[in-house]
């Protein structure tokens, strides 16, 4: 009976997959016909596109190329995502998570600002080279671990966040110079001719032929590297070729229409959920579903937006984030059973060394505060404020120092609580999207409740963080809060926030400047009252830790041991969730949705020997505060007279820190 049931499910999936694929393709084609004004007019437009009929010209040189480029881009990204996933044996791999798109954006921004002469050949080569260089960096950093799946994803995520932070800082400082690239970086499929189609189509055909010709050796990789080598397969050569093909495809799409995320991840994932078996089925149906989904979304926007052009890249992020979270909930990932290990964990540290490190951290915080209050740059160079001058600059520098330090301490405490609650060393408010949840609610408040004061915004931000955390707990329960699930959900939420921000920037709303500055982690507008409120919240957060110490000691042991020790799992997690969300919401309002303090500080505290809940939380708070005070001072002085937000500087330094640690350690995550 069991065999019969398995055979029935297998045959059912073999029927469902092509049916769903054909239905999605038919729906996209149906919307195309409707947007063109019917089959009869579409046929006439194809025959007389160059005639004097304006509507026929719009269809022949606007609508049809747009549909064609959507199909080709979807096929390319779907094939690219399927190849990335097959080569790395990781269902999370795709161009967006491997820094291809962020590398392309950073390269284009650098070229436009500082090397405009390189644009003589157009922006497409620059974008392609930038994407390939970013991917090459990921591969170099991950080579020592033999491309261990989660290591590749984590390095790609860190590099992507760092490059995005750099691009965000450049965009803030050079808004006028880079404003014309808003449409490109949101992934627009708008076309005025067939040139991009004629460029991308040959690349897609060549890549498809290579991918199909390599079916046999690529399929052998499913057996494992050792088995494939024993069968005579040149594993590393095959993997390198496959990765290069996938990278070239995604870089070509980014060059033509801009970065379009989620397509290369969602299409193959849906194909696998619907029963795609083997390499060939995954790349064929994954590519077809990606193309159908992208074209369907774009044509639906075109028919419903009423003349308002919403870029397909942003729309895919808005649609793809919920789909991805659902897939995270349903998917069976590799680290479902094994608990995550800390790739940055240090060995035992003697107590005397720990005391020295803690004293050093406290001294560093004191020095950072003094430095930030007294040393600055003016038009004629560096100045160290005298006691008399300090009084005049106190009202400007003191609130920023206090707010940055308090925000860093709060994020560090929240990250420490979150890592201990989930038993996941990669958990943090920034990486897992808690800060992005707070940012979403604050974004809505800025546009729809403009008169809301800072206290009300803190409540809204905390509510957004709580909703996201509840969603993460719900999606991660079945996998014991596996690293891959939590990371992927955080990526989805961060992409959702980024898509909404890009849309608002594209629509030209003047409030976007304030929004962009705040989301980058700016402390510009913090008043002295806000600083004292932040300091009080940070102090309350520290005072709360001893009340939670028992739970934080027991919960990392797992559900069954915790219950056997008499701990109420549901109650303790609910209270911890509320505390984490409240702290994160307040910190997000001060230093933005991304700063890395919540991820870095607990790791550093643990590496110097602070393993107990209270000592780790307090040590992390000191380290987090130091990091953010220094980041705020560096951002205020390094590019004078322009100011780079503290959150952006902290993200750049934090991503560099983790990438360097990834080079030094070769443990399994």
VMD Tcl script that draws the C-alpha trace (Angstrom):
set ca {
  {0.00 0.00 0.00}
  {2.85 2.40 0.82}
  {4.50 1.70 -2.53}
  {1.23 2.31 -4.34}
  {0.75 5.56 -2.46}
  {4.26 6.75 -3.36}
  {3.69 5.85 -7.00}
  {0.40 7.74 -7.00}
  {2.01 10.85 -5.47}
  {4.88 10.68 -7.97}
  {2.56 10.35 -10.97}
  {0.34 13.09 -9.58}
  {3.29 15.47 -9.27}
  {4.39 14.61 -12.81}
  {0.96 15.74 -14.02}
  {0.67 18.78 -11.74}
  {4.01 20.35 -12.69}
  {3.41 20.71 -16.48}
  {-0.23 21.69 -15.91}
  {0.67 24.51 -13.53}
  {3.49 25.65 -15.82}
  {1.22 25.73 -18.88}
  {-1.50 27.52 -16.91}
  {0.97 30.24 -15.80}
  {2.24 30.66 -19.37}
  {-1.32 30.83 -20.71}
  {-2.28 33.44 -18.10}
  {0.71 35.62 -19.05}
  {-0.11 35.32 -22.76}
  {-3.77 36.09 -22.06}
  {-2.85 39.31 -20.26}
  {-0.60 40.24 -23.17}
  {-3.47 39.83 -25.63}
  {-5.77 41.86 -23.36}
  {-3.22 44.67 -23.01}
  {-2.71 44.71 -26.79}
  {-6.44 45.16 -27.41}
  {-7.30 41.66 -28.60}
  {-5.88 39.00 -30.88}
  {-7.09 40.72 -34.04}
  {-5.37 44.01 -33.27}
  {-2.24 42.18 -32.07}
  {-2.08 40.38 -35.43}
  {-2.50 43.65 -37.32}
  {0.15 45.37 -35.19}
  {2.63 42.62 -35.99}
  {2.07 43.21 -39.68}
  {2.01 47.01 -39.71}
  {4.08 48.07 -36.70}
  {5.95 50.65 -38.77}
  {2.77 52.19 -40.25}
  {1.27 55.47 -39.16}
  {-1.08 53.83 -36.62}
  {0.19 55.06 -33.23}
  {-1.42 52.22 -31.32}
  {0.18 49.65 -33.62}
  {3.58 51.30 -33.14}
  {3.16 51.23 -29.34}
  {2.31 47.54 -29.45}
  {5.08 46.59 -31.90}
  {7.89 48.61 -30.31}
  {6.69 48.87 -26.72}
  {4.37 46.13 -25.51}
  {5.77 43.20 -27.49}
  {9.45 43.90 -26.75}
  {8.50 44.36 -23.09}
  {6.79 40.98 -23.03}
  {9.68 39.35 -24.91}
  {12.32 40.80 -22.59}
  {10.25 39.66 -19.60}
  {10.18 36.11 -20.96}
  {13.90 36.10 -21.78}
  {14.88 37.68 -18.47}
  {12.68 35.23 -16.58}
  {14.13 32.24 -18.45}
  {17.66 33.53 -17.86}
  {17.17 34.16 -14.15}
  {15.31 30.88 -13.66}
  {18.07 28.95 -15.42}
  {20.70 30.90 -13.48}
  {19.02 30.19 -10.15}
  {18.60 26.49 -10.94}
  {22.28 26.25 -11.94}
  {23.42 28.05 -8.79}
  {21.31 25.72 -6.66}
  {22.52 22.59 -8.47}
  {26.21 23.57 -8.42}
  {26.18 24.50 -4.74}
  {23.58 21.88 -3.71}
  {21.74 24.65 -1.91}
  {18.08 25.65 -2.45}
  {18.83 29.21 -1.31}
  {21.39 30.08 -3.98}
  {20.41 32.68 -6.59}
  {21.93 35.88 -8.05}
  {20.50 38.14 -5.33}
  {21.75 36.08 -2.39}
  {25.21 35.65 -3.97}
  {25.85 39.43 -4.33}
  {25.68 39.50 -8.15}
  {23.08 42.27 -8.24}
  {24.60 44.32 -5.42}
  {28.01 44.06 -7.09}
  {26.55 45.25 -10.39}
  {24.90 48.25 -8.69}
  {28.03 49.22 -6.76}
  {30.18 48.99 -9.90}
  {27.79 51.21 -11.86}
  {27.62 53.81 -9.08}
  {31.42 53.93 -8.76}
  {31.81 54.31 -12.53}
  {29.21 57.08 -12.84}
  {30.68 59.06 -9.94}
  {34.42 58.62 -10.31}
  {35.21 57.00 -13.68}
  {32.66 58.39 -16.15}
  {35.11 57.99 -19.02}
  {34.65 54.21 -18.72}
  {31.01 54.64 -19.80}
  {32.08 55.35 -23.39}
  {31.16 51.75 -24.24}
  {27.87 51.94 -22.35}
  {26.86 50.86 -18.86}
  {26.18 47.22 -19.73}
  {29.84 46.02 -19.59}
  {30.37 47.83 -16.27}
  {27.31 46.18 -14.74}
  {28.31 42.74 -16.00}
  {31.88 43.06 -14.73}
  {30.67 44.31 -11.33}
  {28.35 41.33 -10.89}
  {31.04 38.84 -11.89}
  {33.62 40.43 -9.59}
  {31.23 40.23 -6.62}
  {30.50 36.57 -7.33}
  {34.23 35.85 -7.75}
  {34.81 37.41 -4.31}
  {32.18 35.10 -2.78}
  {33.82 32.06 -4.39}
  {37.31 33.04 -3.24}
  {36.13 33.53 0.34}
  {34.16 30.27 0.31}
  {36.81 28.14 -1.41}
  {38.50 27.07 1.85}
  {35.25 25.49 3.02}
  {34.87 23.68 -0.35}
  {31.71 25.71 -1.03}
  {29.89 24.46 2.05}
  {26.29 25.54 1.30}
  {25.45 27.79 4.23}
  {28.96 29.27 4.23}
  {28.48 30.38 0.60}
  {25.08 31.89 1.39}
  {26.33 33.67 4.51}
  {29.36 35.14 2.72}
  {27.14 36.20 -0.19}
  {24.70 37.83 2.21}
  {27.43 39.67 4.10}
  {29.06 40.92 0.91}
  {25.70 41.92 -0.52}
  {24.77 43.90 2.60}
  {28.14 45.64 2.57}
  {27.87 46.58 -1.09}
  {24.27 47.73 -0.65}
  {25.37 49.90 2.28}
  {28.08 51.44 0.11}
  {25.59 52.06 -2.72}
  {23.11 53.57 -0.26}
  {25.74 55.95 1.11}
  {26.76 56.97 -2.41}
  {23.12 57.51 -3.34}
  {22.52 59.74 -0.31}
  {25.59 61.87 -0.90}
  {25.19 62.06 -4.71}
  {21.41 61.94 -5.06}
  {21.34 64.28 -8.06}
  {24.05 62.46 -10.02}
  {22.57 59.01 -9.39}
  {18.88 59.94 -9.52}
  {18.62 58.93 -13.18}
  {19.51 55.34 -12.21}
  {16.43 54.92 -9.99}
  {14.45 53.25 -12.75}
  {17.28 50.83 -13.54}
  {17.91 49.75 -9.96}
  {14.23 48.90 -9.46}
  {14.31 46.45 -12.38}
  {12.13 47.98 -15.10}
  {11.10 45.95 -18.17}
  {10.01 49.04 -20.16}
  {11.34 48.81 -23.75}
  {11.23 51.15 -26.74}
  {12.78 48.79 -29.30}
  {14.01 45.22 -29.80}
  {17.74 45.84 -29.12}
  {17.86 44.27 -25.65}
  {15.96 41.24 -26.94}
  {18.51 40.69 -29.71}
  {21.34 40.98 -27.15}
  {19.94 38.72 -24.44}
  {18.43 36.01 -26.63}
  {21.75 34.67 -28.03}
  {23.27 34.67 -24.53}
  {20.31 32.67 -23.24}
  {20.51 30.18 -26.13}
  {24.24 29.58 -25.66}
  {23.83 29.18 -21.88}
  {20.93 26.76 -22.35}
  {22.94 24.62 -24.79}
  {25.89 24.49 -22.38}
  {23.61 23.62 -19.44}
  {21.96 20.78 -21.39}
  {25.25 19.41 -22.77}
  {26.57 19.22 -19.20}
  {23.58 17.22 -17.95}
  {25.45 14.01 -17.25}
  {28.42 15.39 -15.28}
  {26.24 17.90 -13.43}
  {23.77 15.18 -12.46}
  {26.64 13.13 -11.06}
  {27.30 15.92 -8.54}
  {24.14 14.82 -6.71}
  {26.09 11.74 -5.59}
  {28.63 13.90 -3.76}
  {32.05 15.16 -4.75}
  {33.94 12.01 -3.75}
  {31.64 9.66 -5.66}
  {31.67 11.92 -8.70}
  {35.47 12.07 -8.67}
  {35.71 8.29 -8.43}
  {33.51 8.10 -11.55}
  {36.00 10.27 -13.43}
  {34.05 13.54 -13.31}
  {36.22 16.70 -13.03}
  {34.11 18.10 -10.19}
  {35.70 21.50 -9.72}
  {35.94 22.19 -13.45}
  {32.26 21.30 -13.97}
  {31.24 23.39 -10.97}
  {33.28 26.36 -12.16}
  {31.77 26.20 -15.67}
  {28.24 25.93 -14.31}
  {28.73 28.83 -11.92}
  {30.25 30.99 -14.64}
  {27.31 30.27 -16.96}
  {24.83 31.19 -14.20}
  {26.76 34.33 -13.31}
  {27.00 35.51 -16.92}
  {23.25 35.02 -17.38}
  {22.29 37.00 -14.29}
  {24.85 39.75 -15.00}
  {23.53 40.11 -18.57}
  {19.97 40.48 -17.28}
  {21.09 43.09 -14.71}
  {22.87 45.02 -17.45}
  {19.81 45.03 -19.72}
  {16.89 45.63 -17.35}
  {18.36 46.06 -13.86}
  {18.48 43.77 -10.82}
  {15.31 41.68 -10.50}
  {15.42 39.61 -7.35}
  {13.49 36.51 -6.28}
  {12.78 35.31 -9.84}
  {15.76 32.98 -9.89}
  {14.86 31.65 -6.46}
  {11.09 31.35 -6.55}
  {10.76 29.67 -9.99}
  {13.04 26.68 -9.27}
  {11.65 26.44 -5.72}
  {8.06 26.18 -6.98}
  {9.15 23.63 -9.59}
  {10.75 21.50 -6.87}
  {7.65 21.77 -4.67}
  {5.50 20.66 -7.58}
  {7.58 17.52 -8.13}
  {10.46 18.37 -10.47}
  {12.82 15.40 -10.36}
  {16.40 15.49 -11.51}
  {18.59 18.19 -12.97}
  {16.92 18.53 -16.36}
  {13.41 18.92 -14.96}
  {14.60 21.48 -12.43}
  {16.30 23.72 -14.97}
  {13.57 23.38 -17.62}
  {10.51 23.85 -15.43}
  {12.31 26.25 -13.07}
  {13.19 28.50 -16.01}
  {9.70 28.25 -17.54}
  {7.97 29.05 -14.25}
  {10.32 31.98 -13.62}
  {9.56 33.38 -17.08}
  {5.82 32.86 -16.69}
  {5.79 34.44 -13.22}
  {7.81 37.51 -14.22}
  {5.79 38.08 -17.40}
  {2.51 37.51 -15.58}
  {3.38 40.01 -12.84}
  {4.58 42.62 -15.35}
  {1.54 42.31 -17.60}
  {-0.79 42.38 -14.59}
  {0.83 45.61 -13.41}
  {0.49 47.08 -16.88}
  {-3.23 46.28 -17.00}
  {-4.11 47.36 -13.46}
  {-1.80 50.30 -12.73}
  {-3.83 52.77 -14.78}
  {-0.86 54.29 -16.58}
  {1.41 54.26 -13.52}
  {4.55 52.32 -14.39}
  {5.54 50.13 -11.43}
  {8.89 48.41 -12.11}
  {8.73 44.64 -12.38}
  {11.69 44.23 -10.02}
  {9.92 45.99 -7.17}
  {6.67 44.16 -7.90}
  {8.49 40.82 -7.84}
  {9.99 41.68 -4.46}
  {6.54 42.60 -3.11}
  {5.09 39.34 -4.44}
  {8.16 37.18 -3.94}
  {8.71 37.95 -0.25}
  {5.43 36.33 0.91}
  {5.98 33.40 -1.48}
  {9.50 32.93 -0.17}
  {8.36 33.02 3.46}
  {5.74 30.39 2.61}
  {8.42 28.26 0.94}
  {10.63 28.65 4.00}
  {7.76 27.35 6.09}
  {7.15 24.37 3.80}
  {10.61 23.49 2.53}
  {12.87 20.77 3.89}
  {16.36 22.25 4.17}
  {19.67 20.58 4.85}
  {20.21 21.75 8.42}
  {16.75 20.84 9.63}
  {17.98 18.21 12.09}
  {21.46 19.39 12.98}
  {21.63 22.43 15.24}
  {23.57 25.36 13.82}
  {27.13 25.82 14.93}
  {28.89 29.09 15.47}
  {31.44 29.62 12.70}
  {33.05 32.37 14.74}
  {33.15 30.63 18.11}
  {36.42 30.89 20.00}
  {38.04 28.39 22.25}
  {38.07 28.55 26.06}
  {39.34 31.83 27.48}
  {40.90 32.16 30.90}
  {39.06 34.32 33.42}
  {41.93 36.79 33.73}
  {41.90 37.28 29.94}
  {38.15 37.82 30.02}
  {38.48 40.52 32.66}
  {41.17 42.23 30.62}
  {38.99 42.16 27.51}
  {35.95 43.52 29.39}
  {38.05 46.30 30.89}
  {39.44 47.03 27.44}
  {35.93 47.21 25.94}
  {34.77 49.64 28.65}
  {37.90 51.75 28.11}
  {37.30 51.71 24.34}
  {33.74 52.98 24.87}
  {35.01 55.83 27.05}
  {37.67 56.78 24.50}
  {35.15 56.60 21.66}
  {32.76 58.95 23.48}
  {35.53 61.45 24.27}
  {36.77 61.26 20.68}
  {33.30 61.79 19.23}
  {32.64 64.77 21.52}
  {35.95 66.57 21.10}
  {37.51 65.71 17.73}
  {35.96 66.79 14.44}
  {36.65 68.26 11.03}
  {35.97 71.78 9.83}
  {36.65 73.53 6.54}
  {40.29 74.15 7.47}
  {41.03 70.65 8.81}
  {40.89 68.65 12.05}
  {40.07 70.39 15.34}
  {40.26 69.20 18.93}
  {37.69 71.16 20.89}
  {38.90 73.04 23.95}
  {36.73 73.09 27.08}
  {35.26 76.44 26.00}
  {34.57 75.20 22.46}
  {33.13 71.96 23.81}
  {30.30 73.90 25.44}
  {29.24 75.36 22.08}
  {29.32 72.02 20.21}
  {27.85 70.02 23.10}
  {24.25 70.60 22.02}
  {25.03 69.13 18.58}
  {27.39 66.27 19.37}
  {26.11 65.06 22.74}
  {22.66 63.87 21.53}
  {24.22 62.02 18.58}
  {26.81 60.26 20.76}
  {24.21 59.22 23.34}
  {21.69 58.10 20.71}
  {24.26 56.10 18.72}
  {25.63 54.45 21.86}
  {22.19 53.66 23.26}
  {20.99 52.32 19.90}
  {24.04 50.09 19.55}
  {23.63 48.77 23.10}
  {19.95 48.02 22.54}
  {20.57 46.17 19.29}
  {23.37 44.18 20.95}
  {21.08 43.17 23.84}
  {18.29 42.24 21.42}
  {20.72 40.18 19.33}
  {22.03 38.39 22.41}
  {18.50 37.56 23.61}
  {17.48 36.39 20.15}
  {20.51 34.13 19.69}
  {19.94 32.50 23.04}
  {16.19 32.13 22.56}
  {16.54 30.42 19.17}
  {19.87 28.69 19.79}
  {20.99 30.18 16.47}
  {24.33 32.07 16.44}
  {23.37 33.81 13.18}
  {20.24 35.37 14.62}
  {20.15 39.15 14.99}
  {17.51 41.88 14.62}
  {19.13 43.17 11.40}
  {19.86 39.90 9.59}
  {16.52 38.27 10.42}
  {14.41 41.22 9.34}
  {13.17 42.45 12.72}
  {14.57 45.88 12.00}
  {13.06 45.73 8.51}
  {9.66 45.03 10.07}
  {10.02 48.11 12.23}
  {11.14 50.05 9.16}
  {8.03 49.03 7.23}
  {5.74 50.38 9.93}
  {7.76 53.57 10.24}
  {7.65 53.99 6.48}
  {3.87 53.87 6.58}
  {3.82 56.29 9.51}
  {5.96 58.87 7.65}
  {3.57 58.87 4.70}
  {0.18 58.34 6.34}
  {0.57 59.67 9.90}
  {2.96 62.62 9.35}
  {2.23 64.29 12.70}
  {3.19 61.29 14.84}
  {5.79 62.11 17.50}
  {8.91 60.03 18.21}
  {7.28 58.11 21.08}
  {4.42 57.01 18.85}
  {6.88 56.03 16.12}
  {8.79 53.89 18.64}
  {5.56 52.06 19.49}
  {4.81 51.47 15.82}
  {8.35 50.31 15.15}
  {8.19 47.89 18.06}
  {4.86 46.55 16.80}
  {6.35 45.90 13.36}
  {9.35 44.11 14.88}
  {7.03 41.99 17.05}
  {4.94 40.90 14.06}
  {8.06 39.92 12.12}
  {9.51 38.03 15.07}
  {6.24 36.14 15.55}
  {6.31 35.23 11.86}
  {9.90 33.99 12.16}
  {9.10 31.91 15.23}
  {6.10 30.42 13.43}
  {8.11 29.58 10.31}
  {11.17 28.30 12.18}
  {9.56 26.08 14.81}
  {9.41 22.96 12.64}
  {13.12 23.21 11.73}
  {14.44 23.97 15.22}
  {15.14 27.52 14.03}
  {17.57 26.36 11.36}
  {20.04 28.92 10.07}
  {18.95 28.62 6.44}
  {15.27 29.21 7.17}
  {15.91 32.21 9.40}
  {18.39 33.77 6.99}
  {16.08 33.34 4.02}
  {13.12 34.88 5.83}
  {15.30 37.85 6.78}
  {16.40 38.25 3.17}
  {12.77 38.25 2.06}
  {11.74 40.93 4.55}
  {14.77 43.12 3.81}
  {14.00 42.86 0.08}
  {10.39 43.81 0.74}
  {11.46 46.95 2.60}
  {13.96 47.81 -0.12}
  {11.34 47.38 -2.83}
  {8.90 49.74 -1.10}
  {11.63 52.32 -0.58}
  {12.72 52.12 -4.23}
  {9.13 52.57 -5.39}
  {8.65 55.66 -3.24}
  {11.95 57.10 -4.51}
  {10.92 56.42 -8.10}
  {7.60 58.23 -7.65}
  {9.52 61.37 -6.67}
  {7.95 62.00 -3.25}
  {9.96 64.68 -1.43}
  {9.65 62.77 1.83}
  {11.88 60.05 0.41}
  {15.03 62.03 1.27}
  {14.14 61.93 4.95}
  {13.20 58.27 4.66}
  {16.45 57.30 2.91}
  {18.53 59.13 5.48}
  {16.76 57.46 8.38}
  {16.88 53.97 6.82}
  {20.63 54.33 6.36}
  {20.98 54.86 10.13}
  {21.18 58.61 10.48}
  {21.36 60.35 13.86}
  {21.12 63.84 12.30}
  {17.75 64.80 13.74}
  {18.12 63.36 17.25}
  {17.37 65.94 19.92}
  {18.66 66.01 23.48}
  {15.28 64.81 24.72}
  {15.39 61.88 22.29}
  {18.90 61.02 23.48}
  {17.85 60.87 27.12}
  {14.82 58.73 26.24}
  {17.10 56.35 24.33}
  {19.50 56.18 27.27}
  {16.64 55.38 29.65}
  {15.35 52.61 27.34}
  {18.86 51.15 27.10}
  {19.18 51.21 30.90}
  {15.79 49.50 31.30}
  {16.87 46.88 28.75}
  {20.01 46.15 30.77}
  {17.96 45.97 33.98}
  {15.60 43.46 32.34}
  {18.34 40.94 31.51}
  {18.72 39.51 35.08}
  {14.98 38.79 35.16}
  {15.37 36.68 32.02}
  {18.68 35.00 32.90}
  {17.21 31.60 33.82}
  {15.25 31.35 30.59}
  {18.27 32.42 28.56}
  {20.36 29.68 30.19}
  {17.83 26.91 29.57}
  {16.25 27.70 26.19}
  {19.44 27.07 24.12}
  {19.35 23.44 25.37}
  {16.30 22.72 23.22}
  {12.57 22.20 23.72}
  {12.57 18.80 25.47}
  {15.36 19.56 27.98}
  {13.74 22.91 28.74}
  {10.40 21.27 29.49}
  {12.05 18.61 31.65}
  {13.54 21.43 33.74}
  {10.09 22.89 34.31}
  {10.30 25.83 31.93}
  {7.09 27.05 30.29}
  {8.24 27.24 26.68}
  {5.32 29.19 25.24}
  {5.20 31.74 28.04}
  {8.95 32.36 28.14}
  {9.23 32.72 24.37}
  {6.27 35.09 24.20}
  {7.74 37.37 26.87}
  {11.17 37.26 25.25}
  {9.61 38.06 21.88}
  {7.88 41.14 23.29}
  {11.07 42.34 24.98}
  {13.19 41.78 21.85}
  {10.64 43.52 19.63}
  {10.34 46.53 21.96}
  {14.11 46.97 22.19}
  {14.56 46.51 18.44}
  {11.78 48.96 17.62}
  {13.30 51.69 19.77}
  {16.81 51.07 18.40}
  {15.60 50.99 14.80}
  {14.14 54.46 15.16}
  {17.53 55.75 16.35}
  {20.08 54.03 14.09}
  {18.02 52.65 11.20}
  {17.03 49.12 10.20}
  {20.56 47.81 9.58}
  {23.76 48.30 11.54}
  {25.18 44.82 12.35}
  {25.59 45.74 16.02}
  {23.08 43.06 16.99}
  {25.11 40.39 15.19}
  {28.69 41.48 15.84}
  {28.51 42.41 19.53}
  {27.25 39.04 20.91}
  {29.87 37.22 18.80}
  {32.71 39.38 20.12}
  {31.42 39.04 23.68}
  {31.37 35.26 23.36}
  {34.82 35.21 21.75}
  {36.36 36.92 24.80}
  {34.87 34.35 27.15}
  {31.49 35.83 28.14}
  {29.29 32.73 27.92}
  {26.74 33.28 30.70}
  {23.57 35.19 29.78}
  {24.11 38.25 31.97}
  {27.82 38.64 31.29}
  {27.34 38.14 27.55}
  {24.45 40.62 27.36}
  {26.29 43.31 29.34}
  {29.53 42.75 27.44}
  {27.68 42.85 24.13}
  {25.96 46.10 25.15}
  {29.33 47.77 25.80}
  {30.74 46.49 22.50}
  {27.61 47.45 20.53}
  {27.61 50.96 22.00}
  {31.30 51.37 21.16}
  {30.78 50.21 17.58}
  {27.93 52.64 16.94}
  {29.61 55.64 18.60}
  {32.70 55.07 16.47}
  {30.57 54.51 13.36}
  {28.72 57.78 13.96}
  {32.01 59.68 14.45}
  {33.58 58.12 11.34}
  {30.49 58.91 9.27}
  {30.56 62.50 10.50}
  {34.20 63.11 9.66}
  {35.48 60.77 6.94}
  {33.72 62.46 3.99}
  {33.42 66.00 5.38}
  {31.45 68.14 4.57}
  {29.11 65.27 3.67}
  {27.96 62.97 6.43}
  {27.55 59.21 6.06}
  {24.90 57.73 8.39}
  {26.16 55.69 11.31}
  {24.15 52.62 10.32}
  {25.75 52.59 6.87}
  {29.27 52.85 8.30}
  {28.54 50.10 10.84}
  {27.16 47.86 8.10}
  {30.26 48.37 5.94}
  {32.61 47.67 8.84}
  {30.49 44.78 10.11}
  {30.34 43.01 6.77}
  {34.11 43.44 6.40}
  {34.60 42.03 9.90}
  {32.60 38.90 9.17}
  {34.22 38.36 5.79}
  {37.66 38.53 7.41}
  {36.61 36.07 10.09}
  {35.26 33.79 7.38}
  {38.75 33.70 5.86}
  {40.39 32.83 9.17}
  {38.00 30.07 10.25}
  {37.25 26.89 8.41}
  {34.66 25.37 10.71}
  {31.32 24.16 9.57}
  {28.47 26.56 10.30}
}
mol new
graphics top color blue
foreach p $ca { graphics top sphere $p radius 0.5 }
foreach p [lrange $ca 0 end-1] q [lrange $ca 1 end] { graphics top cylinder $p $q radius 0.2 }
display resetview
